[in-house]
């Protein structure tokens, strides 16, 4: 447009600065090269397609980790022919329900 500078007509005016590990930066570079586009375009595509179902929250990872720990403890006791208490089973079930609630939120 006559009389306007390039920065005034750009669609994307927000700039984000992030820190990356060497491995993360290399992975991003490989994805961009594979897709035949810029790294910025790869990130924009991921954001455009992302919804909460594919972005795993840290809370979900924590809850699933706790659940896995409970299940491993129960399995260890069963394998050692030890008694597994009803409380242990209830705790594992409660952990499963909590992880499901976090996943659905």
N, C-alpha and C positions, 0 to 999 in steps of 0.2 A: 504494500500500500504506500502510495507516495507520501513523503513527509514523516513516516514512522520508522523508527529503528527496528532492527531485527529482534531485540529483546522485548519490544512492546507488542509484537505480534505472535510470539511463541506461545504454543498451547501449554507447554509444561514449564512452569515458572518456579516450582518448588524443587529445591536441591537437598538431597540427603547425603550425609557423610557417615560412613560406617567403618568399623575396624574388622578385618578378616585375618584368619590364620593363613599361612602359606597354602595349606591343603585346601581350605575353603575357596580361596581366590583361584587356585588352579582348577578346582571343580567347576566354578562359575565360568571360567575361561573356556574349559572344555565343552560345557553345555552351550555356550554362545557359538563356539566354532562349529559344533555339531549341527546347531539349528541354523547357522548361516546368518546370524544377526549379532547385534552388540550385546554386551553384558547388561547394559541398562534395559534393553528391550526384553531380555530374558527375565529380569526382575519384574518389569511391568507386566509381562505375560503371567508370571506366577501370581502376582497380586490380583490381577483381573480374574483369574480362574479360582483363586483361593476362597474357601469358605471355612467355617469353623469345623467342618467334618474332616478336612485334610490337614489342618494345622493342629498338631498335637500340643496340648497345653502341658506345662511343667507339672501342674497339679495332677493331671491324669497319669503321667509317667510315674510320679511319686506314689500314687495310690496303687497302680498296677505292680510296682516294685514291692510295696508292702504286702500285697496279696500274694505275690510269688514267694516271698519269704515265709509267710504263714503256711502256704501249701508245701514248701520244701521241708519245713519243720515237721509237719504232719506225716509226710512221706518218710522222712528219716525215722520217726518213731514206729511207723508201721513196718518198715523194713527191718527194724531191730526187734520186732515182736513186742514192742512196748504198747501200752494203752494210750489211746488218743482220747482225750476228754471231750465231753460234749461242749465245754466252753471253748476249746480250741477250734472245733468245727463251727461253732457260732461266730467266733472272731473271724475266721476265714470267710464265712458267708457274709458277714457284715462288711468286710473289706471288699468283697465282690460287688455288693450292692452300692457301696460308696463309689467304687470305680465306675460303675455303670451310670450313676447319677452325674458324676463329673464328665463322663464322655458325652452324655446327652445335653449338658448345659452349654 
